[in-house]
């Protein structure tokens, strides 16, 4: 199945990569600079609404559907720019990382959607912050997740650019790519 095109004029940017690489901070900074709508990480809402408990494989469909509901609600508003703090790729890779399995429909659903730009954030140069929901304090773990993400994006010919360096470099790189996308 081919990805459906973005509605006329709407550009969709996804921030992706390992935990604690600065995705949420950068997503907010991009919205502050360029406007548009920002969709957060549903999994954070899910964990908070379930008393902070650890997730299990059985939670993955509900987490993925919740993320899709948030994304689809934003897409329905047809903003000029839609910024996604995450999307199903993270749900899929986390499910495989934590549980060794993932519902098959996540990948087919992900591939049925169009994303104009993925900003893949490197864990190098980003300090890991324990926020009670993160579980990869070692750089090697986050680097492995980064490589899995990069491999999937390349394998499925998704448009992406790596964002690395300190906060200022990440912000400048991300802004450059979003400006190019918006023309």
C-alpha positions as CSV (number, residue, x, y, z in Angstrom):
1,X,0.0,0.0,0.0
2,X,1.3,3.4,-0.9
3,X,1.3,6.3,1.6
4,X,-1.6,8.7,1.2
5,X,-0.5,12.2,0.3
6,X,-0.7,14.9,2.9
7,X,-3.7,17.1,2.5
8,X,-3.0,20.1,0.2
9,X,-0.5,22.4,1.9
10,X,-0.1,20.5,5.1
11,X,3.5,19.4,5.9
12,X,4.0,16.7,8.5
13,X,7.3,16.6,10.5
14,X,8.1,13.8,12.9
15,X,10.7,13.9,15.6
16,X,12.0,10.5,16.2
17,X,14.8,8.7,17.9
18,X,15.8,7.3,21.3
19,X,14.5,8.6,24.6
20,X,16.1,11.6,26.2
21,X,17.5,12.9,22.9
22,X,15.6,16.2,23.1
23,X,12.6,15.4,20.9
24,X,9.9,17.1,23.0
25,X,11.9,20.2,23.7
26,X,12.9,20.5,20.0
27,X,9.3,19.9,18.9
28,X,8.1,22.7,21.1
29,X,10.8,25.0,19.9
30,X,9.9,24.3,16.3
31,X,6.2,25.0,17.0
32,X,7.2,28.3,18.7
33,X,9.3,29.3,15.6
34,X,7.0,28.0,12.8
35,X,3.6,27.7,14.3
36,X,1.4,24.8,13.3
37,X,0.0,22.1,15.6
38,X,2.1,19.9,17.9
39,X,1.1,16.4,18.8
40,X,2.7,14.9,21.9
41,X,3.5,11.4,23.0
42,X,0.4,9.5,23.8
43,X,2.4,6.8,25.8
44,X,3.2,9.4,28.5
45,X,-0.5,10.2,28.9
46,X,-1.3,6.4,29.0
47,X,1.3,5.7,31.7
48,X,0.2,8.7,33.8
49,X,-3.5,7.7,33.5
50,X,-2.6,4.2,34.6
51,X,-0.9,5.2,37.8
52,X,2.6,5.3,36.4
53,X,2.8,1.5,36.1
54,X,5.1,-0.1,33.6
55,X,3.6,-1.0,30.2
56,X,3.2,-4.5,28.9
57,X,2.8,-6.0,25.4
58,X,-0.9,-6.0,25.9
59,X,-0.9,-2.2,26.2
60,X,0.8,-1.6,22.9
61,X,-2.4,-1.7,20.8
62,X,-4.1,0.9,23.1
63,X,-1.0,3.1,23.1
64,X,-0.7,2.9,19.3
65,X,-4.4,3.6,18.8
66,X,-4.2,6.6,21.2
67,X,-1.3,8.0,19.3
68,X,-3.2,7.6,16.0
69,X,-6.3,9.3,17.5
70,X,-4.2,12.3,18.5
71,X,-2.5,12.4,15.1
72,X,-5.7,12.1,13.2
73,X,-7.4,14.8,15.2
74,X,-4.6,17.1,14.4
75,X,-4.5,16.1,10.7
76,X,-8.3,16.8,10.5
77,X,-7.6,20.4,11.3
78,X,-5.3,20.6,8.3
79,X,-2.7,23.0,9.7
80,X,0.0,24.2,7.4
81,X,2.6,22.4,9.6
82,X,1.9,19.4,11.8
83,X,4.7,18.5,14.2
84,X,4.7,15.0,15.7
85,X,6.7,14.5,18.9
86,X,6.6,10.8,17.9
87,X,4.6,8.3,15.8
88,X,4.0,4.6,15.4
89,X,7.6,3.8,14.6
90,X,8.6,4.5,18.2
91,X,5.7,2.4,19.5
92,X,6.8,-0.4,17.2
93,X,10.5,-0.3,18.1
94,X,9.8,0.1,21.9
95,X,7.5,-2.9,21.7
96,X,10.2,-5.0,20.1
97,X,12.9,-3.7,22.4
98,X,10.9,-4.2,25.7
99,X,8.8,-7.3,24.8
100,X,10.4,-8.9,21.8
101,X,7.2,-8.6,19.8
102,X,4.9,-6.1,18.2
103,X,1.4,-6.2,16.8
104,X,1.9,-6.6,13.0
105,X,-0.7,-3.9,12.2
106,X,1.5,-1.1,13.5
107,X,3.9,-1.3,10.7
108,X,1.3,-1.5,7.9
109,X,-0.6,1.4,9.5
110,X,2.6,3.4,9.7
111,X,3.5,2.8,6.1
112,X,0.0,3.8,5.0
113,X,0.6,7.3,6.2
114,X,2.6,10.1,4.7
115,X,5.2,12.0,6.6
116,X,7.1,14.7,4.8
117,X,10.2,14.8,7.1
118,X,11.6,12.8,9.9
119,X,14.1,14.5,12.2
120,X,16.1,11.6,13.7
121,X,17.7,12.8,16.9
122,X,21.0,11.3,17.9
123,X,21.6,10.4,21.5
124,X,25.2,11.6,21.4
125,X,25.6,14.9,23.1
126,X,22.2,14.7,24.8
127,X,22.2,14.1,28.6
128,X,20.0,11.3,29.7
129,X,17.3,12.5,32.2
130,X,15.5,10.2,34.5
131,X,11.8,11.3,34.4
132,X,10.3,8.2,35.9
133,X,9.3,6.8,32.5
134,X,12.6,6.3,30.8
135,X,14.6,3.1,31.0
136,X,17.8,3.4,28.9
137,X,20.3,5.3,31.0
138,X,23.3,3.9,29.0
139,X,24.3,5.6,25.8
140,X,24.9,2.3,24.1
141,X,21.3,1.3,24.6
142,X,20.1,4.6,23.2
143,X,22.6,4.4,20.3
144,X,21.2,0.9,19.5
145,X,17.6,2.3,19.4
146,X,18.9,5.2,17.2
147,X,20.4,2.7,14.8
148,X,17.2,0.6,14.7
149,X,15.2,3.8,13.9
150,X,17.7,4.8,11.2
151,X,17.7,1.4,9.6
152,X,13.9,1.3,9.5
153,X,13.6,4.7,8.0
154,X,16.2,3.9,5.3
155,X,14.8,0.5,4.6
156,X,11.3,2.0,4.0
157,X,12.6,5.0,2.1
158,X,11.2,7.5,4.5
159,X,12.5,11.0,4.2
160,X,14.8,11.7,7.2
161,X,17.8,13.8,8.4
162,X,19.9,13.2,11.4
163,X,20.0,15.9,14.1
164,X,22.9,15.9,16.4
165,X,25.2,18.1,18.5
166,X,24.4,20.4,21.4
167,X,21.0,22.0,21.9
168,X,21.8,25.0,19.7
169,X,23.2,22.8,16.9
170,X,20.1,20.6,17.0
171,X,17.8,23.6,16.9
172,X,19.6,25.2,14.0
173,X,19.7,21.9,12.0
174,X,16.1,21.2,12.6
175,X,15.1,24.7,11.7
176,X,17.1,24.5,8.5
177,X,15.3,21.3,7.4
178,X,11.8,22.6,8.3
179,X,12.5,25.9,6.4
180,X,13.5,23.8,3.4
181,X,10.4,21.7,3.7
182,X,8.1,24.7,4.0
183,X,9.8,26.4,1.1
